[in-house]
Each structure stands twice: as structure tokens, then as C-alpha cells.
Amino acid sequence: MVIPIVNSSPNQYSQINHSNPLYLHPSDQPRMLLVLKQFDGSNFNSWNKAMSIALSAKNELGFVNGKILKPDENDPNLDTWQCCNDMVTSWILNVLSGDIAESVIYSSSSYEIWNELDARFGQSNGAKLHQLQKEISDLSQGTSDLATYTKLKKFWDELSALSSVLACTCGAMHKIQELKQNKKLIKFLMGLNSDYSSARGNILMMKPLPTVSQAYALLIQDEKQREVHSA
């Protein structure tokens, strides 16, 4: 779908509604960095998510997901669309490593670049699910501090996004969610090192069981108390 503008006069940008994806703010510049971390071929899912959020905030996500299609050659919106597409293309190229940027710079649109990156570096849902489940299964605190160990939450959130189910307000769905929360809590507590044995036992005695976030807060309190007593 191509969203129309008023006309293509020299002053056209002042006539485009701010909510229109074909509108570019005066502060939008080709050299702008939408995300801080450059994509070098690793952690594609995280980079893709961060860029999607940034492009959505700019109201330009439609250029990479195919919702804002290129107008016909005789369409008065063509030049404006091309300008916006080139801006989005610049934003993507800015956060790609040199070799990757060079490999896609001659693509005809930001949409083509986006699909090329996904085809090259993305994984099928099955592969992603397998990788995430393995990461979750293998993760334990070890010598990491408690804050580092909470990378579990990132894995769980990504897994949830891949295996989302239809919303339901029935009692059965509520029970399923509760069981999932408890399973996450047990995994979280099982991976902690022996310094948290006492706190872990206290948490497991709670009724109802807390969420992982609540348990994390309790463990931080326990950690601080032990630091005070050992000082």
C-alpha cells in the first residue's frame, strides 16, 4: 500500500502529515545511527529486533516489511518515496560492518536489503527454538554475578516471541501461564551457585511461588545483606 501525499510541489514535505511514513523530520539525516551496536554477522535476532523498534519509532518500518511499496513510475509520490527509501537504506547501512554493507549496497531498496540480511543471517523458527532451548538448558550461574545470570530472561522473552499462542482469558490458560512461570523460576533457582542455597530454600517455601523478577529482587537483597555482614 502506498500512502498518498497532497502533491509533489517543491515544498511538499511541509504538506505531508507527520503521521505519514513518507514524512521526513528535518532532524532525519543519512548518517544517523538508529542503534548503537553495529551488526557484524552475529546476534542477528537481537540486531533485527532493535532495528525494527527504531524504524517503528521513526514510522518507517513499512519500508522494510513490504507495507510501503514503491509507487508506479508515473505516480507523483515516486520521488518522495525514493527519498524516504534512501534515508532508511542509509540508516541500515550505517549499522552494518564494512564487509556486510558492501555486499548489499547495490540493492534496489531497503526492503531488498532487509530480506537479504534475513535470508543470509536469520534462522528458521525450528533452528531458533532449538538454539534457545539449548541455551536455557545449559545456562548456570557459575562464576558470573547475579545480574549476568539474568540473561535467562532474554532467552525466555525471545522464546516466547517465537512460540506465542492465541490470547485466552479462560481459567485453563491462566493455569498454563502459572505453570510456565513456576517452571522458569525452578530453572532460575537450580542454576544458582551455592552462595544462594539459603535464599533459594526460602523462596521455594513461599506460597504462592514468586515470579522470576520477584525472586531476583529477593536474591539481590540477600546478596547485599551478606556483603554487609562480611564487611
Salt bridges, closest charged atoms under 4 A:
ASP28 OD1 - LYS58 NZ 2.61
GLU116 OE2 - ARG120 NH2 2.98
ASP138 OD2 - LYS134 NZ 2.67
ASP157 OD2 - LYS153 NZ 2.68
GLU158 OE1 - LYS154 NZ 3.73
ASP222 OD2 - ARG226 NE 2.91
